[in-house]
Amino acid sequence: MTDVDCDFGFDDELDDDEAAEPAGDDGRARSFAAFGPVRRIGRTFADTWWGNAWIESMEHTALDADQLRKGRRYAFAGQVGPITVSPGRISAPVHDGDQYTPHDTVVRIGTLSDAQWDRLLDRVAARAGHIAALLDRDMPRELVATADDAGVRLLPGYGDLEPACDCPSWDHPCRHAAALSYQASWLLDRDPFVLLLMRGRAEPELIEELRARNTGRPAAAEEVAVVGVRAEEAYATAPAALPAPPPAVHGEPMALAPLLDPHDAPGLDAEALGVLAADAASRARHLLSATAAEVLAPEPDAWQDAVRLAARMPRSRAARRLGEASGRADDLPRAIRAWEYAGVAGLDAVDAVFSPPKELVSRATDALRAAGVTGDGAPQVKNWRNRWTVGRDVQVRYGRDGHWYPFRRRSGQWWPAGPPGPDPADALLDLSRD
């Protein structure tokens, strides 16, 4: 899945006069109206990276992939009732669709201690960009990295989510808790303060504590000469607009003419030079609008860069020369296809061979067997390291980024056959519809 098209048809959160009474004496609970049936489009369940991180934490500890599939169906069918979020837990009634009485379902997550909150808020208050992002309902990766530096884990990790349900199932999680966890990711998509509430602090008190820290900061530094502009003033200033693309050049292109017209200069390929010039201009404009994380991202290695450039003009003479120069001309067409689907991660899935955890291998093998996409019963599933071959011509690979990549055999070679997804069975089902 690439996206989820959520035509919810309801308000995000209950209005003040419709909200449920807050649980507990501190009034920290928030109630959200039930999601209706949701039409599924795409490969990822949530829309944001932190919403999908929540899902991965739940899925990686699951003991039964069949319960996850049922939970996804329940979530999309709207079988989860109103969700209540409070420190350390989320809860909702979840019904099976064929019975009137729902099951009381809870997912618990550990709250942060006062000392952890102090460390985290001190770091966040020192970075006005983090505050602005949260108020804009965004959770940049830099904010999570800042929390990690303070010794605080915001997003749940392996085993951090504890499901509980009054249904008779012994699965961890059961389909009801899985459905609640999936729908919780949609709440996180819209408002990362929901995650902070689960960790123990509500939005109003967080904003007040951050304001108090920022108010007290200048008073403690009165004797220090302040140079520059205060952060709040800088962030209150509207960013300057990027320059518009240059106007079209009319008339003789002057010095560019010898590069674009046929010439006799030995060793100079005008087409290749044009590809490099266009790529340099495109990357320069991207850097002007890029985030700090994008600017500081590792540069691709020589092979990755060759594939990236060839993907701009896959049928050009320049692409053929890149393949020859890399020494992997025969691999270039498949590499370009992988790049088009998933960039560097997709390219890595073509060559990467490693051994995933045994429990992941077991879950993936069972999920692929249960998918049953062949017409003559369950398909034969063979596993080797991070690759699962189903039947003769279909393969699903587990990437180092934690996603599943579909491949199809063509002319004796394995070709990337689609964008990656978070679930091996979904990747296999997409191949069956190809």
C-alpha positions in Angstrom: 0.0 0.0 0.0 1.2 3.5 -0.7 -1.5 5.5 0.9 -4.9 5.0 2.6 -7.7 7.0 1.2 -9.8 7.6 4.3 -13.2 8.9 3.4 -14.2 8.9 7.0 -17.4 11.1 6.9 -17.2 12.2 10.6 -15.6 14.8 12.7 -12.0 14.1 13.9 -12.8 14.5 17.5 -16.0 14.9 19.5 -17.1 18.5 19.9 -17.0 19.9 23.4 -20.7 19.4 24.0 -20.5 15.8 22.6 -17.3 14.6 24.2 -17.3 11.8 26.7 -16.5 12.7 30.2 -12.7 12.6 30.7 -11.5 9.5 32.6 -9.7 10.1 35.9 -9.4 13.2 38.0 -6.8 15.0 35.8 -9.1 15.2 32.8 -6.3 14.0 30.5 -8.5 11.6 28.4 -9.5 12.4 24.9 -12.4 10.7 23.1 -12.6 10.3 19.3 -15.7 9.4 17.3 -15.8 5.9 15.7 -14.3 5.6 12.2 -16.8 4.5 9.6 -16.0 2.0 6.9 -12.8 3.1 5.1 -12.0 2.5 1.4 -8.5 1.1 1.2 -6.1 2.4 -1.5 -2.4 1.9 -1.6 0.3 0.0 0.3 0.9 1.6 3.6 -1.7 1.6 6.4 -0.9 4.9 7.9 -0.1 8.2 6.1 2.9 9.3 8.2 6.2 7.7 9.1 5.4 7.8 12.8 1.9 6.3 12.2 3.6 3.4 10.4 6.3 3.1 13.1 3.4 2.5 15.6 2.0 -0.3 13.4 5.4 -1.9 12.9 5.8 -2.0 16.7 2.6 -3.9 17.0 3.1 -6.2 14.0 6.7 -7.2 15.0 5.5 -8.7 18.2 2.4 -10.5 16.7 2.3 -14.2 17.1 -0.3 -14.9 14.5 -0.4 -13.2 11.1 -4.0 -14.3 10.6 -5.1 -12.2 13.6 -3.4 -9.2 12.0 -5.2 -9.7 8.7 -8.5 -10.0 10.5 -7.6 -6.9 12.5 -7.0 -4.9 9.3 -10.3 -6.0 8.0 -12.1 -5.0 11.2 -10.4 -1.6 11.1 -11.3 -0.9 7.5 -14.9 -2.2 8.0 -15.4 0.2 10.9 -15.9 -2.4 13.6 -14.1 -0.4 16.2 -16.2 1.9 18.3 -15.3 5.3 19.8 -11.6 5.4 20.9 -10.5 6.9 24.2 -6.9 7.9 24.6 -5.4 8.6 28.1 -2.0 8.3 29.7 -0.7 4.8 29.3 -3.6 3.3 27.3 -6.0 3.5 24.4 -9.3 1.7 24.6 -12.4 1.0 22.5 -15.3 -1.4 22.1 -14.6 -3.7 19.1 -17.2 -6.1 17.7 -17.0 -9.0 15.3 -19.7 -7.9 13.0 -22.0 -10.9 13.7 -22.8 -10.1 17.3 -24.3 -7.2 19.1 -22.2 -7.1 22.2 -18.7 -5.7 21.5 -15.5 -6.7 23.3 -13.7 -4.3 25.7 -10.3 -3.9 24.1 -7.3 -2.0 25.5 -3.7 -1.4 24.3 -1.3 -0.2 27.0 2.0 1.7 26.6 4.4 2.8 29.2 4.3 6.5 30.4 7.4 8.7 30.8 8.6 9.6 34.3 8.7 13.2 35.5 12.5 13.1 35.1 12.2 11.9 31.5 9.6 14.6 30.7 11.9 17.3 32.2 14.8 16.1 30.0 12.7 15.9 26.9 11.0 19.3 27.3 14.3 21.0 28.1 15.6 19.7 24.7 12.4 20.5 22.8 12.1 24.1 24.3 15.7 24.8 23.0 14.6 23.9 19.5 11.8 26.3 18.3 11.5 24.2 15.1 10.3 21.2 17.2 7.6 23.3 18.8 6.5 24.7 15.5 6.3 21.3 13.9 4.2 19.9 16.8 1.8 22.8 16.6 1.6 22.1 12.8 0.6 18.5 13.7 3.9 17.1 12.4 6.5 14.9 14.1 9.9 15.3 12.3 12.4 12.6 12.6 14.8 15.2 14.2 12.4 15.6 17.1 12.5 11.8 17.8 16.3 12.0 17.5 16.3 14.8 20.0 14.2 12.6 22.4 16.6 9.7 21.9 19.5 12.0 22.8 17.8 12.8 26.0 17.4 9.1 26.8 13.6 9.2 26.1 11.9 6.9 23.6 8.8 8.5 22.2 7.7 5.9 19.6 7.0 2.4 20.8 9.7 -0.2 20.2 9.7 -4.0 20.3 7.3 -5.2 23.1 6.3 -1.7 24.2 2.6 -2.2 23.3 0.6 -4.5 25.6 -2.8 -5.5 24.2 -5.7 -6.8 26.4 -9.2 -7.9 25.4 -12.1 -9.7 27.1 -12.5 -12.1 24.1 -11.6 -15.8 24.6 -8.6 -15.6 22.2 -5.1 -16.2 23.6 -3.4 -14.5 20.6 -1.1 -11.6 21.1 -2.6 -9.4 19.9 -6.1 -10.7 19.2 -7.9 -9.4 16.1 -9.8 -6.9 18.2 -6.6 -5.4 19.7 -5.0 -5.4 16.3 -8.0 -3.5 14.8 -7.8 -0.9 17.6 -4.0 -0.5 17.0 -4.5 -0.1 13.3 -7.1 2.6 13.8 -4.9 4.3 16.5 -2.3 4.9 13.7 -4.9 7.1 11.9 -5.3 9.2 15.1 -1.5 9.6 15.3 -1.4 10.6 11.6 -3.6 13.6 12.3 -2.2 14.6 15.6 1.1 13.5 17.2 0.0 15.0 20.5 -2.1 11.8 20.8 1.2 9.9 21.2 2.4 12.4 23.8 -0.9 11.9 25.7 -0.3 8.2 25.6 3.1 8.8 27.1 1.6 10.8 29.9 1.1 14.5 29.1 -1.8 16.3 27.4 -1.4 19.0 24.9 -2.4 22.0 27.0 0.0 21.2 29.8 2.8 20.5 27.4 2.3 23.8 25.7 2.2 25.5 29.1 5.4 23.8 30.2 7.2 24.7 27.0 6.1 28.3 27.3 7.3 28.5 30.8 10.7 27.2 29.8 11.0 29.6 27.0 9.9 32.5 29.2 12.5 31.7 31.8 15.3 31.2 29.4 16.1 34.9 28.6 15.9 35.9 32.3 18.7 33.5 33.2 20.9 34.9 30.4 20.4 38.6 31.0 24.1 39.2 31.6 25.1 37.4 28.4 25.2 39.4 25.2 22.7 38.0 22.8 23.7 38.2 19.1 21.3 37.6 16.3 17.5 37.1 16.2 15.4 35.4 18.8 14.0 32.0 17.6 10.4 33.0 18.0 10.9 36.1 15.9 12.7 34.1 13.2 9.9 31.5 13.0 7.3 34.2 13.0 8.8 35.6 9.8 7.3 34.2 6.6 10.0 32.3 4.7 11.1 33.8 1.5 9.7 32.3 -1.7 11.9 30.3 -3.9 13.0 32.1 -7.1 10.8 31.3 -10.1 12.3 29.1 -12.9 14.4 31.2 -15.3 12.5 32.5 -18.4 12.8 30.7 -21.7 15.9 31.7 -23.7 15.0 33.2 -27.0 17.3 33.5 -30.0 20.8 32.0 -30.3 21.8 30.0 -27.2 25.3 31.4 -27.5 27.9 29.4 -25.6 25.5 26.4 -25.2 25.3 25.9 -28.9 28.6 24.0 -29.3 27.4 21.6 -26.6 23.9 21.0 -28.0 24.8 20.8 -31.8 26.7 18.0 -33.4 30.4 18.5 -33.0 33.7 16.8 -33.7 35.3 17.2 -30.2 36.7 13.7 -29.4 35.4 12.1 -26.2 32.8 14.7 -25.6 29.2 13.4 -25.5 26.8 16.3 -25.7 23.8 14.1 -24.7 25.6 12.9 -21.6 26.7 16.4 -20.7 23.0 17.6 -21.1 21.9 14.8 -18.7 24.4 15.9 -16.1 23.5 19.6 -16.5 19.8 18.9 -16.1 20.4 16.7 -13.1 22.6 19.3 -11.4 19.9 22.0 -11.9 17.2 19.7 -10.6 19.3 18.8 -7.5 20.2 22.4 -6.8 16.5 23.4 -6.8 15.6 20.5 -4.6 18.3 21.5 -2.0 16.8 25.0 -1.9 13.6 23.6 -0.5 15.0 20.5 1.3 14.8 19.8 5.0 17.9 19.6 7.1 17.6 15.8 7.2 17.4 15.6 3.4 20.4 17.9 3.0 22.5 15.8 5.5 21.3 12.4 4.1 24.2 10.2 2.9 25.2 10.6 -0.7 24.6 7.5 -3.0 27.6 5.4 -3.8 28.9 5.1 -7.4 26.5 2.3 -8.5 23.5 4.0 -6.9 24.4 7.3 -8.5 24.8 5.6 -11.9 21.4 4.0 -11.6 19.8 7.3 -10.4 21.2 9.2 -13.4 20.3 6.4 -15.9 16.7 6.4 -14.5 16.3 9.9 -15.7 16.7 8.8 -19.4 16.6 5.0 -19.3 16.7 4.5 -23.1 19.4 7.1 -23.9 22.9 6.6 -25.1 24.0 8.2 -21.8 22.3 5.4 -19.8 24.1 2.8 -21.8 27.5 4.5 -21.1 26.7 4.6 -17.4 26.0 0.9 -17.4 29.3 0.2 -19.2 31.3 2.4 -17.0 29.8 0.8 -13.8 30.8 -2.7 -15.1 27.2 -3.8 -14.6 25.6 -3.1 -17.9 23.5 -6.3 -17.8 22.1 -5.4 -14.3 21.2 -1.8 -15.2 17.7 -2.4 -16.6 16.6 -4.3 -13.5 18.3 -1.7 -11.3 16.4 1.2 -13.0 13.1 -0.6 -12.4 14.0 -1.1 -8.7 14.9 2.6 -8.4 11.6 3.7 -10.0 9.7 1.7 -7.4 11.6 2.5 -4.2 14.9 4.5 -4.8 18.0 3.4 -2.8 16.0 0.9 -0.7 14.5 -0.7 -3.8 18.0 -1.0 -5.4 19.4 -2.6 -2.2 16.6 -5.2 -2.3 17.9 -6.5 -5.6 21.3 -7.5 -4.2 20.9 -7.7 -0.4 21.2 -11.1 1.1 21.0 -11.5 4.9 19.4 -13.6 7.6 16.3 -12.0 9.3 15.3 -13.1 12.8 13.9 -16.7 13.0 10.6 -15.6 14.3 10.1 -13.2 11.4 11.0 -16.0 8.9 8.4 -18.3 10.5 5.7 -15.6 10.5 6.4 -14.6 6.9 6.4 -18.2 5.7 3.1 -19.0 7.4 1.6 -15.7 6.0 2.6 -16.5 2.4 1.3 -20.1 2.6 -2.0 -18.8 4.0 -2.3 -16.3 1.2 -3.1 -19.2 -1.2 -2.9 -17.2 -4.4 -2.6 -20.2 -6.8 -5.5 -21.9 -8.3 -4.5 -25.4 -7.2 -4.4 -24.9 -3.5 -1.8 -23.5 -1.2 1.4 -22.5 -3.1 4.8 -24.1 -2.4 6.8 -21.7 -0.4 10.6 -21.9 -0.2 12.7 -19.7 2.0 16.4 -18.8 1.6 17.7 -16.1 3.9 15.6 -12.9 3.2 13.9 -14.3 0.1 10.7 -16.3 -0.2 10.0 -18.0 -3.5 6.3 -18.9 -4.0 5.6 -21.4 -6.8 8.1 -20.9 -9.7 7.8 -17.4 -10.9 7.0 -15.2 -7.8 9.3 -14.1 -5.0 8.9 -11.8 -2.0 12.1 -10.3 -0.4 12.5 -8.7 3.0 14.5 -5.5 2.7 16.9 -4.0 5.2 14.4 -1.1 5.6 11.8 -3.6 7.1 9.6 -3.6 4.0 8.6 -6.4 1.6 9.5 -6.2 -2.1 7.7 -8.3 -4.8 9.7 -9.8 -7.6 8.8 -11.8 -10.7 10.9 -14.2 -12.7 11.4 -13.1 -16.3 13.8 -14.7 -18.8 15.6 -16.5 -15.9 16.1 -13.3 -13.8 14.3 -11.9 -10.8 12.8 -8.5 -11.7 11.3 -6.0 -9.3 7.5 -6.2 -9.8 6.0 -3.4 -7.7 6.5 -0.9 -4.8 7.3 -2.3 -1.4 4.8 -2.9 1.4 4.7 -3.6 5.2 3.2 -7.1 4.8 4.5 -10.1 2.8 1.0 -11.5 2.1 -0.1 -8.1 0.6 3.0 -8.1 -1.6 2.1 -11.6 -2.8 -1.6 -10.7 -3.4 -0.6 -7.7 -5.4 1.6 -9.9 -7.6 -1.4 -12.2 -8.2 -3.4 -9.3 -9.5 -0.6 -8.1 -11.7 
